[in-house]
Amino acid sequence: MLNYMSINNTLDSLIPISRFNKGEANKIFDEVKESGCKIVVKNNVPACVLITPERYKEIIEMMEDLHLLSVVAERERNDTGYRISFEDVLAKDGRTLADIEDVPMEYGVDFE
């Protein structure tokens, strides 16, 4: 069944590109700020989607989260149960925890 509210919202979000040519950019940006999204059409074909910077950041964060989720899922599928300690990783390079205690940490990372 068609969702008429969704169709109506989509129709309301369409903006002909000619409105930009008529100097209505500020008004259109205000509409985007209010509605969150507008679809610019040129020759009755969608040309671009205008969204607020906040919504753009939300979308990027969702995409990053989905990517991380896919990495986790892939690792879980391929998990053999084998684990290696940090001390063993250091030992492979001939180092100990004492060797790296005085190394300054960047980006606020602290392992203690």
Contacts in CASP RR format, 6 or more apart in sequence:
PFRMAT RR
TARGET T0000
AUTHOR 0000-0000-0000
METHOD contacts of the structure
MODEL  1
MLNYMSINNTLDSLIPISRFNKGEANKIFDEVKESGCKIVVKNNVPACVL
ITPERYKEIIEMMEDLHLLSVVAERERNDTGYRISFEDVLAKDGRTLADI
EDVPMEYGVDFE
10 39 0 8 1.000
12 35 0 8 1.000
13 35 0 8 1.000
13 37 0 8 1.000
13 38 0 8 1.000
13 39 0 8 1.000
14 38 0 8 1.000
14 39 0 8 1.000
14 41 0 8 1.000
15 28 0 8 1.000
15 31 0 8 1.000
15 38 0 8 1.000
15 39 0 8 1.000
15 40 0 8 1.000
15 41 0 8 1.000
15 50 0 8 1.000
16 40 0 8 1.000
16 41 0 8 1.000
16 42 0 8 1.000
17 40 0 8 1.000
17 41 0 8 1.000
17 42 0 8 1.000
17 47 0 8 1.000
19 27 0 8 1.000
19 28 0 8 1.000
20 28 0 8 1.000
20 40 0 8 1.000
28 38 0 8 1.000
28 50 0 8 1.000
29 50 0 8 1.000
31 38 0 8 1.000
32 38 0 8 1.000
32 50 0 8 1.000
32 51 0 8 1.000
32 52 0 8 1.000
33 52 0 8 1.000
36 51 0 8 1.000
36 52 0 8 1.000
36 55 0 8 1.000
37 49 0 8 1.000
37 50 0 8 1.000
37 51 0 8 1.000
37 55 0 8 1.000
38 49 0 8 1.000
38 50 0 8 1.000
39 46 0 8 1.000
39 48 0 8 1.000
39 49 0 8 1.000
39 50 0 8 1.000
40 46 0 8 1.000
40 47 0 8 1.000
40 48 0 8 1.000
40 49 0 8 1.000
40 50 0 8 1.000
41 47 0 8 1.000
51 59 0 8 1.000
86 97 0 8 1.000
87 96 0 8 1.000
87 97 0 8 1.000
90 96 0 8 1.000
90 97 0 8 1.000
90 99 0 8 1.000
90 100 0 8 1.000
105 111 0 8 1.000
END
